[in-house]
Amino acid sequence: MLSASLIFLTTLVFVIWQPRGLQIGTTAVAGAVVVFVVGVVSFDDVLVVSGIVWDATLAFIGIIILSMVLDEIGFFEWCAIKMAKLSKGNGHLMFVYALLLGSFVSALFANDGAALILTPILLAKMRILQLNAKTILAFLLAGGFISDSASLPFVFSNLTNIVTANYFGIGFMEYLSNMFIPYVVSTAISIVVLWLFLRNDIPKQVDVTLLKNPDDVLKNKTLFRFSWVFLALLLGSYFIGDAYHLPISVFALGGALLFLFIASYFKAARVWLTIKNAPWQVVWFSIGLYIVVYGLKNGGLTDYLNVVLKELLTHGDAIGIVGTGFISAILSAIMNNMPTVMIMDIALSDIPNKALAYANIIGCNLGPKMTPFGSLATLLWLHVLSQKGVKIGFWEYSKFGLLVTPIVLLVVLLSLV
């Protein structure tokens, strides 16, 4: 356990720190090699981990590729400008619409898509609208929060969702039927709480005439209109795949590549460049970090958590669900949600109550918002903002996250109950 813990903590520090531009995937694979060499994990363990994460990782790559192509044709920029125009200059209404847009993007294009693609667009539009620094920060903090808190409704909305659904054999429709209400509740309570905390920094009126006409940002209007039809068909294909028990990556990655080739035909995207720029480091990060985490399982951490979770459940489903969600959230905030979701899934594997698996997802999706290093999406989001000249300090972010997250998390877990 000591060796596994030291290797895990060292790997996590380098993932967060990224000295000399060291890539997260490279660090995770290096950690995996070390735990294998010192005997913390075996070759059979590596095969088990690969079997757990391959579908989730390929699906995630597919969703990001699809998001990149849609971004290239102006899809998200059109949505952002449309949202601003619909507010008719009412700052508070614009705030609500921005969060609803973030919720929509996060649900359909995963939390990373919402954080990495929508954030730069919203930032650019807010600067065009000549909003002050406090207002821009309020919108960015709220948008960053909703990208994770709203990543609940579909299996593909978050990497943690896919991993857990695959681990427990939860189908697409079964997952949606159980998580749709928590998603609606999470979006609603997030908007209310975020508005209450940030309302003093939101202007009453904004001059939206400074923005372009939404249609002017589209590179190809025919492809844009087709993209809505394609997204509807793609969403429908997940239900068909569920009926035949097909891996979700078949449709997520397959659909993304199909749309990429269609966009290439319309000269709106370049196939090789898009594939090259896809976040392949996430593949190595997922596999590598999960192998490192499996070492913690071999060291006995999951056995201890299993005892705690079973004890919580003896006090009733409500205590079991809320307790599981908060344990996942706290672990995610401290040691990142990617390793947490796998550790908790393994700890829950012999507990015949799928509600705890859903509670684990909710905790792993919302808990990371308490610290800047709680999720890969937040780390990348902060990196993107720093490149755009927006610096958010560790304590500034943590203070906001620690105030907002527990309230939202408790309400969402109670909706699951």
N, C-alpha and C positions, 0 to 999 in steps of 0.2 A: 504493500500500500504506500509506503514511504517513497519508493522509487517511482511508482506510477504518478503520485502526487507532484513530486519534484519535476518530473518530465512534463507533466500537463501544465503546471504553473509557468515553467520556463517557456514552453511553446506559446502559451496564451500571452505572456508578456511581449514576446517578439511579434506576435500577430498584431497586437495593439500598437506597439512602439514603431514597428516597421523601420528599423535603422538603415540608413543609406538606401532607402527605397526598396528594401527587401520585401518581396511579394508574399502575400498571406498564404498562398498555395504552397510556395516553396518552403516556408516555415513549417506549415502543418505536415508536409511530407517528410521533412527532416525529423520532426518529432515522432512521426510514425516509424521511421527507420530506427530511431534510437530505442523506442519501446520494444521493437521486434528484436533488435540485436541483444539487448540486455535480458530478454526472455520474459518481459512483462506480458506480451501477447505472442501467440503462436501463429503459424501460417494458416491454420484452420480458422482462427479468429479473424484474420484479414479477409478470408473468403466470406465469413459471416457478415462482416461490416459492409463489404462490397455489395452483398446481396440485399442489405437493408437500404443503402443510400443510392444505388445506381439509378433507379427510376426517378427519385426525387431530384437528383442532380441534373439529369438530362431534361426533365420537365422544366426545371428552373431556367436552364440555358435556353430552351425553346421560348419561354415566356419573355425573357429579356431580348432575344432576337426579334420577336414579334413587336415588342415595345420600341426597339430601335428603328425598325422599318416604319412604323406608324409615326414616330417622332420625325423621321426624315421627310415624310410627305406633309407634315404640318398638323397632324391629327390632334396632338395634345395642345399645341399652341392655339389652334382653333377653339378647342374646348375652354381654354383659360380666358381667351378674349371674350368668348360668348358668355361665360360666367360673369365677367366683370361688367359687360354691357347690360346683362339682365338685371343687375343690381340698381341700374339707373342712377349711379353715383352715391347710393346710400352705403356708407362705409361698413356699418354693422351687418347689413344684408350681404355685402360683398364678402365679409368674413365668413358668414354661414355658408354661402355658395362655394367659397374656396374649399371649405372643409367637406362639403358634400361632393365636390369634384374629386378631392383627395380620396374620399371613401370609395367612390366609383372606380377610380384608377387602381387603388390598392386591391380592391376585390377582384377585378378582372386581369390586372397586370402584375400582381404581387406587390408586396410592400417595397421591395427594392426598386421596382419599376416606378412606383409613385415617388419614392424619395430621390432617386437619381435622375429621372427624366422630367418629372413635373416641377421639382424644386427650382432648377435653373430657369425654367420658363416663367414661373410665377415671380421669381426674383427680378428678372428682366422687365416684366410688365409693371411691377411695383416701382421700379426706378423710372420707367417712362412716366408713370403717374405722379412722380415727384413726391413720393411719400417719405416721411422722415425716418431716421434710423430706428427709433423705438417702434414705430408702426411696422416697419419691414421685419424687425426681429420678432414681433408678436405673431405676424402671419407665418413666418418661417417655423417658429417653435410649434405653433398649432398644426401646421401642415406636416411637420416631421412626426408629431405625435399621432395624428390620424392615420398616417401611412401604415403604422403598426397596429393601432387599436382597431382599425377596420379591416385588417387582413385575416378575417375569420370565415366568411361564408362558403367559399369553395375550397376544395382540396388543394388547388393550385395557387391559392391566394398567398401562401407563405411556405417556404421550404420546410418549416416545422410541421405544418399541416400534412404535407405529403409524406414525410418520414413517419409520423404517428399513424396516419391512415393506413399506410402500407404495413406497418409493424403489427397493427391489430386487425388487419383485414377489413377495414371499414370502406364500403363502397361509396361512389360519388354521390348517389342519391341519399343514402343513409347519412352521410356526413352533412350534406346540405340541410336535410330535414331537422337535424339536431342543432346545427350552428346558425341557422338563418335568424332566429329570434335573438340569440346573443349578439349577432352582427348588427341588427337593427338597434338593439339597446345600446351597444357599444358606440355606434355612430352618434346616436341621439345624446347620450350622457356625456360623450367626449365634447360635442359641440357646446352643450350647456356649461360644463365645468370650465372648458377653455375660454369661453366668452366671459364667464364670471371672473376668471383670473386675469384676463388680458383686456377687458373692455375699456379701461382707461387709456389704453394706447391705440385704440381704434378710432380714426377720425369719423365725424358725423357725415361729411360729404367728401367725395372724390371726383375729380374732373375726368370722367371716362372718355370724353371726346378726344383726349390725347392719344388713345389707342387706335390702331388700324381697324378697318372692317375685317371681321373674322375670315371671310372668304379670300381676302387678299394674301393671307399667309399660306394658302394651300398651293402645293407644287403641282398637283394633278387632281382636279375636282372629280373627275370620273372615278379615279382610284379611291379617293376619299369616300365617295358615296358607296362604292363597292365594299369598302372596308367595314362599314356597319353591317352589311349583309353577311360578309365573311365571318365577322365576330359572332353573329347570331348563329350561323351554321356550326362554327367551331364549338360554341357553348353546347349546342344540341348534340354534337358528336361525343361529348363527354358522357352524356346520359346513355347513348348507344353503347359506348365502350364499357360502361358500368354493367350493362345488361349481359355483356359477353365476357366480363372479368378481364378486360384488356388493360395493360399498364397505362397510366395516365400520360406518360412521356410519349407514347405512340401518337397521341393527338396534340399534345402541347408542342413537342419538337417537330413532329410531322407537319402540323398546321402552320407553324412558324416558317418552316423551310418552303412550304408551298406558297405562302403569301410573299415570301422574299423573292421567289422566282417570278411571281406575278408582277410584283413591283419592279423587278428588273426588266421585265418585258415592256412596262410603261416608262422605262428609263428614270424611275424615281428612286432606285437604290442599286447598289453594286453588290452582287452576291459575295464575291471573294472578300471585299473590304468589310462587309457587315459580319461575316463569319469570323474573320480575323480579329475584329474588335469586340467580339462577344466575350463575356467574362469567364474565360476558360480557367482562370486561376481558382474560381469558385469550385470547379470540379475537384481539383487537387486539394483545395481547402476542406471540402466536405469529407472526402475519403480519408485524408490524412488526419484531420482532427478527430474524426469518429474512431479511428484506430487507436489514437492516443487515449480517448475517453474510454474505450473498451478495456484499456489497462486499469482504469479506476474501478471498473466493474469486476475485473479479475482480482483486484485488491480488496474487495469487500464493501465498497461504498454503496452499491445498489442493494445489498443485503440489509444494511442498516436502514436505508430509506424505506425499504419494503416493510420493515417492522413498524416504523413510524406511521406510514400510510395505512397499514392495517389497523393500527391503534386508533387513528382518527376516524376510520370507517365504523368502528364499534360504537361511536357516539351518534351515528345516524348519517344518512346520505348528505344532508346539508353541510354538516361539519366536515365530512370527508371531501366534498367538492371544494368548499371554500379553503380548507386547509391545504389540499393538494395544489390548488391554484396559487396560493401565496407562497408555498415552498418553492414551486417552479419559478415564480416571479422573482423571489429573493435570490435564488441560485443563478437565474439568468442575469440579474443586475450585477452580481459579483463575478461570475465566471463565464458570461456570454450564453446566449440562449441556444446556440447550436449544440454545444456539448450537453447542456442541461436537458434538452428534449430527449436525447438518446438515453442519458442516465435515468431519467424519470420513466421513460417507456419501459426500460428493462426492469426497473423497480416495481412497475405496475403489472408486469407480464403475467403473474399468477393470481392477480386480484380480479375476480369475475364481475367487474363493474365498469362498463365502458364510459360511464359518466366521468370517471376520474381521468380517463385518457383525454376527454374533451377539456376538462379543467386544466390539465397539463398544457394543452395547446394554448388556452387563454392566458395562463400564467406566463408561458414562454413568449407569447406575442406582445403582451402589455408590460410585463416585468422589466424588459430591457430598457424601457423609457426612463427608468430611475437613474441610470448612469450613462455616460457617453460611450462606454465600451460594452454595453449590454447586448448589442446585436451588430452583426456585420453591416446591416443596412444603415444604422446610425453612424458607424465609423466612416462608411463611404459618403454618407450625407454630409457629415462635418467636413470631410476632405473636399468635397465639391464646393461647399460654401467658402472654405478658406481660400480656394483657388479663385473664387469670385470676389474676394476682398471682405468677406463677412467672417469675423472671428467670434466664436462662442466659447467662453472659458469653461473649464471643468466644473467649477463650483456654481457658475451661473446656470449651466445646463442641469446639473444634479439637483440644485435647489428647486428649479421648476419641475423636474421630473418627480422628485420625492413628494412634492405637494399635490400634484395632479394625479399621478398614477394609482396610488392606493384607493382613492375614491372611485375612480372609473372601474378599476379591477374588481372591487367588492360588488358593485352594482351588476356588472356583467356576469360574475360567477353566480350571483343570486338569481339572475335570469335563467341560467343553465339549470339551477336547482328546480 
